[in-house]
Amino acid sequence: MKAYNFAFFDEGSKREIRRATVKAISIPGYQVPFASREMPIARGWGTGGLQLTLSLLGQDDIVKVIDQGCDESVNAVNIKKFINKMTGIRETEQTATATIIQSRHRIPEVELRADQILVLQVPIPEPLREVEPSEYITQRLHADQEYSAIWLMLFEQIMKHNKMTTGADHPVLVHQRYVMSPSPIPRYDNCKLHNSKALILLGAGREKKIYAIPPYTTVQSLAFNDYPFQTEDFSGRTCHLCGASAVYFDELIDEESGHKYYQCNDSSYCLQRLNQELL
Amino acid sequence: MTIYDPHAVQKAYRKLIDSLSKPGTINILDEFRDSKDIKIPCNDSTYLFMQMLLDTEVTFHILGQNSETISKYVSQITYAKSAPLHEADFIFLLQNREAGQLVNAIEQCKSGELINPHQSATLIVEVEKISKEEKYQLKGPGIETVQFMNIYEKDNWIEARAQKNINYPIGIDIYFLDPEARLLALPRTTIIDGLT
């Protein structure tokens, strides 16, 4: 599309996002503010991730976009179409083929490599937001490494429910300095952040923040000695399509019989297994 | 070759990200050799970094011979403003600088505050040679076990950098470039140990 610069943005916008990104890589887990441009999709629909992706993309890249593990959901397809219109680069659904993977709320099942970059879309980048509404104050809490409120939040969950009830977006401690929101990935995916081989970039368009986890960085999910961090339990369950076990599942219910069954949440992983590419 | 090639800058940016996220990794910006059509006395890769990082939003400082003349030139090309050493966002140290200027720049440049650690200076330093010789051992985020490097530089900058970065997350990030277009980046999190 000749009316636009390569990758949609003018070079000044790319430069500003790139400057924020290199600072984010240098200070793992720290939220670097950036200008966050108006995008042709609404804020809250992946504009932070999309801005990061567009600032990274080159003519030789192969991009994969997933939404809740699915390559074919409306959000993922629209973002892919937009990227393709603005760059003309190749798309893929196979995790191993992609050079840049933009994802909403999942980390792919196939382990990422050192030459890949994972871009996560983030709705609320501030892990302390639930306990402190003021941005002015949360900045100072991060500066002082004062995280007692978030520990108290987890403690209260244990007191009420006898377990931590964070579900997705369980806070993590990065490089033993910053408490960070990992974006609303399931707890199952938190472990993949620790010592990841791939660079992980997180972008929040509405909240105007970029942050990062470099490869081989210590990422610990917040937990107590007597209440260790627990991932979702899928033991004894298998995918009704490909037979996979020990992956993150969607729980489905047969409306007629009321019977529960399970399916791989990562649709390309499931498809590749069905096509016997990953067996 | 035009004055600004967005694809060349994008490739250089990806190599910078690779070197910065995996300290000790040397990338070669070889596609950019002899690519500039504006002659200023710096490496081609340094000029490319100026294009990648500088615009009206940031300030810079150049240390080297004829730095005032070069600064005016860089301002005209990038629209970025020159600033004193202790205020500049990006500090470019050219290879023809005087001895001691690298250590002085590390000591004098801004290192951010606890609330805004990203408001620190980034140093882009031209050195004689960058290699994987096992003179220095690197540890920290981005490194699985250890990495090794050697940077041929007369100034004793290792100790000055360690002092500057002692109160993490406050600190500075340094990108090294050599005449063979090698790039090595050291974020503030990397710990350097000298090997005997």
Chai-1 contact restraints between the chains, C-beta under 6 A:
chainA,res_idxA,chainB,res_idxB,connection_type,confidence,min_distance_angstrom,max_distance_angstrom,comment,restraint_id
A,F6,B,P6,contact,1.0,0.0,6.0,A-B,restraint_1
A,E11,B,P6,contact,1.0,0.0,6.0,A-B,restraint_2
A,G12,B,D55,contact,1.0,0.0,6.0,A-B,restraint_3
A,R15,B,D55,contact,1.0,0.0,6.0,A-B,restraint_4
A,R18,B,Y13,contact,1.0,0.0,6.0,A-B,restraint_5
A,V22,B,L20,contact,1.0,0.0,6.0,A-B,restraint_6
A,K23,B,H118,contact,1.0,0.0,6.0,A-B,restraint_7
A,I25,B,L20,contact,1.0,0.0,6.0,A-B,restraint_8
A,I25,B,S21,contact,1.0,0.0,6.0,A-B,restraint_9
A,S26,B,D173,contact,1.0,0.0,6.0,A-B,restraint_10
A,S26,B,P187,contact,1.0,0.0,6.0,A-B,restraint_11
A,S26,B,R188,contact,1.0,0.0,6.0,A-B,restraint_12
A,I27,B,P117,contact,1.0,0.0,6.0,A-B,restraint_13
A,I27,B,P169,contact,1.0,0.0,6.0,A-B,restraint_14
A,P28,B,P141,contact,1.0,0.0,6.0,A-B,restraint_15
A,V32,B,H118,contact,1.0,0.0,6.0,A-B,restraint_16
A,G58,B,Q10,contact,1.0,0.0,6.0,A-B,restraint_17
A,Q139,B,I115,contact,1.0,0.0,6.0,A-B,restraint_18
A,A143,B,L114,contact,1.0,0.0,6.0,A-B,restraint_19
A,A143,B,I115,contact,1.0,0.0,6.0,A-B,restraint_20
A,H175,B,P141,contact,1.0,0.0,6.0,A-B,restraint_21
A,L199,B,S21,contact,1.0,0.0,6.0,A-B,restraint_22
A,P214,B,S21,contact,1.0,0.0,6.0,A-B,restraint_23
A,P214,B,P141,contact,1.0,0.0,6.0,A-B,restraint_24
A,P214,B,G142,contact,1.0,0.0,6.0,A-B,restraint_25
A,P215,B,S21,contact,1.0,0.0,6.0,A-B,restraint_26
A,P215,B,G142,contact,1.0,0.0,6.0,A-B,restraint_27
A,Y216,B,G142,contact,1.0,0.0,6.0,A-B,restraint_28
A,Y216,B,I143,contact,1.0,0.0,6.0,A-B,restraint_29
A,Y216,B,E144,contact,1.0,0.0,6.0,A-B,restraint_30
A,T217,B,P141,contact,1.0,0.0,6.0,A-B,restraint_31
